[in-house]
Amino acid sequence: MGTAGSAVVFAGLTVVVALSDLSVIGIHSLISRGLAFAVTVAVVIALTLLPAMLGFAGMRIMKYKLLTRRMKALERGEGQALGVRWAQFVTRNPVKVHAVSEAGLTLLALPATSLRLAPCPTTPGVHQAAPSASPTTPSAKASDRASAAH
């Protein structure tokens, strides 16, 4: 199996395992057997039917090339691809690229500065117990099952 095929299988199996785990701990509102089956069918189709159809189509699938002016110039050997130009820019200006990247990540993280969390009941100076979840919620049931198993 080629690289793309193994990637499809790995991604599909990851989703199926995650969905199965949700059903094991009892969160049925997030899982249905049909969804896991649909993922499995999609992986099988991606590995069998799609390559078969592409093989059947052969070179006819390449009949209508949609080329932009830039792509035509690259085919003639003029200019460079975007990835090459971007790599050259980054290697010529590493400090500037790093500074802009840091600034962008800082801007993305700014909303977290106003995040307010509830105090932990074991924090010194806090004498009230944290509100507990209702014992009927799926998360409380899953927590109870997990602690009972250990």
C-alpha positions in Angstrom: 0.0 0.0 0.0 1.4 3.4 -0.9 1.8 6.4 1.3 -1.6 7.9 0.6 -3.4 4.5 1.2 -1.7 4.0 4.6 -2.6 7.6 5.6 -6.2 6.9 4.7 -6.3 3.7 6.7 -4.6 5.3 9.7 -6.9 8.3 9.7 -10.0 6.0 9.3 -8.9 3.7 12.1 -8.2 6.6 14.4 -11.7 7.9 13.9 -13.3 4.5 14.4 -11.3 3.8 17.6 -12.2 7.3 19.0 -15.9 6.7 18.3 -15.7 3.2 19.8 -14.1 4.7 23.0 -16.9 7.1 23.3 -19.4 4.3 23.2 -17.4 2.3 25.8 -17.6 5.1 28.4 -21.3 5.6 27.8 -21.5 8.9 26.0 -24.2 7.8 23.6 -25.2 11.3 22.6 -21.9 11.7 20.8 -21.7 8.3 19.1 -23.9 6.1 16.9 -22.9 2.8 15.3 -24.0 4.2 11.9 -21.3 6.9 12.1 -18.6 4.4 12.7 -19.9 2.3 9.9 -20.0 5.4 7.6 -16.3 6.1 8.3 -15.4 2.5 7.6 -17.2 2.5 4.3 -15.6 5.8 3.4 -12.1 4.4 4.0 -12.9 1.3 2.0 -14.2 3.4 -0.9 -11.1 5.6 -0.8 -8.9 2.6 -0.9 -10.7 0.6 -3.6 -13.4 2.3 -5.7 -11.6 5.7 -6.2 -8.3 4.2 -7.5 -10.3 1.8 -9.7 -12.2 4.6 -11.2 -9.1 6.7 -11.8 -7.4 3.7 -13.4 -10.3 3.1 -15.6 -10.3 6.8 -16.7 -6.6 6.6 -17.6 -5.1 9.6 -19.3 -8.5 11.0 -20.3 -8.7 12.5 -16.9 -5.8 14.8 -17.8 -7.4 15.9 -21.1 -8.6 19.3 -19.9 -5.7 21.0 -18.1 -6.7 24.1 -16.2 -3.5 26.2 -16.4 -3.1 29.7 -15.2 -0.5 32.0 -16.7 1.8 31.3 -13.8 1.5 27.5 -14.3 2.2 27.9 -18.0 5.3 29.9 -17.3 6.5 27.3 -14.9 6.0 24.6 -17.6 8.1 26.7 -20.0 10.8 26.9 -17.3 10.3 30.5 -16.5 10.2 31.7 -12.9 9.9 29.6 -9.8 7.1 28.0 -7.9 5.5 29.7 -4.9 7.0 27.2 -2.4 10.5 27.9 -3.7 10.1 31.6 -3.5 8.6 31.4 0.0 11.5 29.2 1.2 14.0 31.7 -0.2 12.3 34.6 1.5 12.2 32.8 4.9 15.9 31.8 4.6 16.9 35.3 3.6 14.9 36.9 6.5 14.8 34.5 9.4 14.6 37.2 12.1 11.8 39.1 10.5 9.8 36.0 9.8 10.3 34.9 13.4 9.2 38.3 14.8 6.1 38.3 12.7 5.2 34.8 13.6 5.7 35.5 17.3 3.5 38.6 17.0 0.8 36.7 15.3 0.8 33.9 17.9 0.7 36.5 20.6 -2.4 38.1 19.1 -4.1 34.8 18.8 -3.3 34.0 22.5 -4.6 37.4 23.8 -8.1 36.3 24.5 -6.8 33.7 27.0 -5.6 36.5 29.3 -9.2 37.2 30.3 -9.9 33.6 31.0 -11.4 33.0 34.5 -11.2 29.6 36.2 -13.0 28.4 39.2 -10.9 27.9 42.3 -9.7 24.5 43.1 -11.2 23.2 46.4 -7.7 22.2 47.6 -6.3 25.7 47.1 -5.1 27.2 50.4 -7.4 29.9 51.7 -10.5 28.6 49.8 -13.0 27.1 52.3 -15.9 26.4 50.0 -16.2 23.2 48.0 -16.4 23.4 44.3 -19.9 22.7 42.9 -20.1 19.1 41.8 -21.6 17.9 38.6 -25.0 16.3 38.7 -24.7 12.5 39.1 -26.9 12.0 36.1 -24.7 13.8 33.6 -22.7 11.6 31.1 -19.4 12.9 32.4 -20.3 12.1 36.0 -21.4 8.6 35.0 -18.2 8.1 33.0 -16.1 9.3 36.0 -17.9 6.9 38.3 -17.4 4.0 36.0 -13.7 4.8 35.6 -13.1 5.1 39.4 -15.0 1.9 40.0 -12.8 0.0 37.5 -9.7 1.0 39.4 
